[in-house]
Each structure stands twice: as structure tokens, then as C-alpha cells.
Amino acid sequence: MGFVSLFLLLLISAFSNGVSQGQLSVGFYANTCPDAESIVSSVVRNAAQSSSNVPPVMLRLHFHDCFVEGCDGSILIENGPNAERHAFSHQGVGGFEVIEQAKAQLEATCPGVVSCADIVALAARDAIVLANGPSYDVPTGRRDGRVSDVSLAADMPDVSDSIQQLKDKFLQKGLSEKDLVLLSSAHTIGTTACFFMTKRLYNFSPAAESDPAISPDFLPELKSTCPQDGDVNVRLAMDQGSEGTFDKQILDNVRNGFAVLESDARLYDDDTTRMVVDSYFGFPNPMFGSSFEADFVDSIVKMGQIGVKTGSQGEIRRVCTAFN
């Protein structure tokens, strides 16, 4: 009896605040809306033909959605200044119009069936594929949340967080140090703004103007792109040398002092995360270990199950920007 009670306790704790396993299923819409995934894929592909920034934008949207109230489309709601999407931590998040376009097509084909939360997860997968990253099956069956509040996004991971803060924030979502490294490597595509570089380059600490983790060979380039008192809206690639392709180059940059974002550089401050980064280079990988691509897929699928609403929970929105 004691063992059974302990097992139930562990089961309950596993479902309460982290990754919800086993509630979603691949091909959830196979009977109710068989063209759902191809419709989303087509919309994302067409959007990417108009803007090369679409793949990283869709990937980032999925991450930001899942880290607040779980993967429930809460970030999509636009119901005034207190809507979650207006949180400071969501600055620069976009792709909303792509999700709305996919939703409109799905509603015309299968009204009231496909959730906005699932569209976000599917669009992220399609975005990764467009950037020459791995394709993978997306478990679906999420329902849309009924809460959107700017205050709920106050504890998002931040570029200036210490490695311990980052580990703690990921752990609170049921994600490991390995997941932290792999999901951070999503920065292999896309750009950031000089706004997020100012502290790292010019006011890092009382003892150092610039982050000492930045390679002396890289620092002048960063300062040239983002001069002190310059335009904070100037964009720069987060993965120097490979910004348009989904690959592990960003982790090599972390190893060599060429990380752009402060939070990426911090992955090399900690023994555990450093070992994960190093594991994708040289012996024994890949002969005796999982590939970077396979491990990334495991982590993003795991992230996509954080706090999901299923069954009778939540709703299926008619439009993604508003509750029914």
C-alpha cells in the first residue's frame, strides 16, 4: 500500500506543474480534420517566402507560449493592455498574423476543431524544417486556455539571468539542464536587437565593462554593430556564421566565446550544461550518442507538453486573438 501511495504521489506531482505526458497524441486530427497539418504547413511556408524572418519568429512564439500558463495559446489573446502578449518579457515576439491566417483556413475547412495552441506547435515544427532543421511528429490535442494576463509572464527566462536562474526556471517547467541547452540552441536561427546587448557590452559588472566570456576576437565586432549610445533597434544574428540554418553551430560559438546573447554564454559557466554543450563535438559523439538534431526534437516535444489543457479543459477558439 505504501508503494502504491508513493507512486500516486509521484504521478500527481509529475502532472501538476511541469510536462504533461501522455495527454496528447500524434495524428489527433486524423479523423476530424485530416488536412490540418498540411494547411498549417502551407501557410507557414507561404509566409516564409515573403519574409526570411518567419522561421525564427514562429519558433520563438512556441517557446514564449509554453512558458506562460503552458502551451495553451494564451500569448495570442489581444484583449487590451493587460493581455499577456504585452509583457516586457515578450518584447519582439511575433508571428501572430501567421497563426491567424492558418486558423482562418482551418475554420473554413473544419470549424471548431483545431486549437490555436496546436497551430502554434505545428507552425514551430514547420519553421524548423524550413530552416533545414529536423522534421518530427508533433503530438496534438491541446485546447486553448481561457486566461491571458500580463503579470503571468513576469518570470520568463531572461537574457541577463545567471545560469542558476535559468536552470531553476526550466526546472519549474519540468525541463532539465540538457533541455535548457537544447532549447537555447534554437537561437541558431534569427536575430536579436542591440537593446539586449547594451549591458553585456558596456555595463556588465563593476569589475568589467564587457562580459569576459566574449572572445577578444569577437568583442570589437559586437561593439561595432552595437555602439554605445547607438541605435538599440539594430539587429544582429544570434548565431554568428550560421544564422540562416538550423544546426549546432551556435553551441560551438558558446564554447569559443562567440555567443551573442548573454544567456547563451552562461551555458558554459556550469559544469552540467558545459558537458551537454561539449557532448555534441568530438569523441564520443555521434558514434555513441544521440545526435544534436534528435536530442533537440526530444526537448521541443517535451516543452510542447508543458501545462497542456486537454479533454474538457479550455476551449477551441473561433479566432486566436479572442476568447469565445
HELIX and SHEET records of a PDB file:
HELIX    1   1 GLY A    2  SER A   16  1                                  15    
HELIX    2   2 ALA A   36  SER A   50  1                                  15    
HELIX    3   3 VAL A   54  CYS A   66  1                                  13    
HELIX    4   4 SER A   74  LEU A   76  5                                   3    
HELIX    5   5 GLU A   84  HIS A   86  5                                   3    
HELIX    6   6 PHE A   88  HIS A   90  5                                   3    
HELIX    7   7 PHE A   96  THR A  109  1                                  14    
HELIX    8   8 CYS A  116  LEU A  130  1                                  15    
HELIX    9   9 VAL A  150  ALA A  153  5                                   4    
HELIX   10  10 ILE A  163  GLN A  172  1                                  10    
HELIX   11  11 GLU A  177  SER A  184  1                                   8    
HELIX   12  12 SER A  185  THR A  188  5                                   4    
HELIX   13  13 CYS A  194  PHE A  196  5                                   3    
HELIX   14  14 THR A  198  TYR A  202  1                                   5    
HELIX   15  15 LEU A  219  THR A  225  1                                   7    
HELIX   16  16 GLN A  249  ARG A  255  1                                   7    
HELIX   17  17 GLU A  262  ALA A  265  1                                   4    
HELIX   18  18 ARG A  266  TYR A  268  5                                   3    
HELIX   19  19 ASP A  271  ASP A  278  1                                   8    
HELIX   20  20 PHE A  292  MET A  303  1                                  12    
SHEET    1   A 2 SER A  25  VAL A  26  0                                        
SHEET    2   A 2 PRO A 139  THR A 140 -1                                        
SHEET    1   B 2 THR A 191  ALA A 193  0                                        
SHEET    2   B 2 ARG A 235  ALA A 237 -1                                        
END                                                                             
